[in-house]
Amino acid sequence: MNSALPAHPDLEHLRRQAKHLLLQAQAGEADAVARLQAQASGLPPALATAQLVIAREHGFASWAQLKSLVTAMASGGVRYDAIGHGYADYRRADPRIAAAVHAALGDARTVVNVGAGTGSYEPADRPVIPIEPSTAMSRQRPPALAPAVLGVAESLPLADGTVDAAMAVLTVHHWADPGRGLAELVRVARRRVVLLTIDPEVEAGLWLFDDYLPDILAQDRRDFPTLAHLTAALGPTRVVEVPVPRDCTDGFLLAFWSRPEAVLDPAARAATSGFARMNDEREAAAVARLARDLTSGAWDRAHGHLRSLPTLDVGLRLAVTELT
C-alpha cells in the first residue's frame, strides 16, 4: 500500500523529506538505501532520485506529478475550513435524494465516502469509512456517524479493494485532480462506484444561471466531469436523473430552483460552494438584481409557475459504475 498524502500536503515538507532521505542514504543507513533500491533501482544517489522515491512511495509515477497535484491543492478550490462553519445547518440530507443514493449502492456491505463532509447521504445500515480533508466539516458530523479520516480523494489512505463500494456526493468538482481521484475510487472499491454529480448542460437552462449566475455556470462547466470523462476514468457508467424536490432539505444551489428568496439569505449562500467560488462584487450584483426582480414581480411573471411544481430536473445526476 502506498503512503497517503495528508489532507493538507506541504510541498516544502515533502522536499525536506527527500533531502533527509538522501542524506541518510549517503550515510549508508540501511533503511534509506533499501528505499532507494525499492523505488529507484539503478539510479544514482541524488536529490532527484530521493524526490522520485518520495513520489513513488505516495503512488505517483514522478516527482513532477506529485508536485503538480500538491501545488494545485494549495492554490485552488473552495476552502471548507474557512466556509464550512455552520454548513450542517443548511445542508441536511434530503430523504428522497438519499434513497436514490442508497439504492445505487445496492448490496454493497462496506462503503468509503470520499469528500464525506458532515455525513450527508451516508448509509446508516452498513459500515462506512468517511474521508474528508476539512476539519471544519469533520467536526460537524453527528455523533452517531463514524468520525472522518482526514485525507484527500487523490491519495486515499486505504489499501486496494478495501470496500465494496466507493461513493462521492457533490465533491468531484472540488478535487485538484479529478482523474486521479476517480482512479483512487476504482482502486479501493471492489464492486462499484457511485457519484452524485451535476450535468452543467442541464442546469444551464435554469433561471439561476441563465439570468443571474453565468459565472457559476462557467465554473461548473470547467469543473464537473462529463459522462465521457467519467467513462474514461471509471469504465462503462450508468447515469440516472435525480429530480430535486421543491421542498428539498439540502440547501445546495440547485435546490433553490423554486425558492428564489433563499438566494437572498447570506448564510444560505455561504453554504454553497458555487457562491463561495464567486467574486464578491459579482455575487452582490447578482443578488441585488434578483432582489429587484422579486420586489417588482418580474421574477414571478417569468418563472412563478415553478413554485407549484413538486420536482424538477435541474441537472442532478447519479453516475453508477459496476466494477465486477
Secondary structure by P-SEA (a helix, b strand, c coil): ccccccccccaaaaaaaaaaaaaaaaaccaaaaaaaaaccccccccaaaaaaaaaaaaccccaaaaaaaaaaaaccccccccccccccccccccaaaaaaaaaaaccccbbbbccccccccccccbbbbbbbccaaaaaaccccccccccccccccccccccccbbbbcccccccccaaaaaaaaaaacccbbbbbcccccccccccccccccaaaaaaaaaccccaaaaaacccbbbbbbbbbcccccccccccccccccccccaaaaaaccccccccaaaaaaaaaaaaaaaaaccccccccccccccccccbbbbbbbbcc
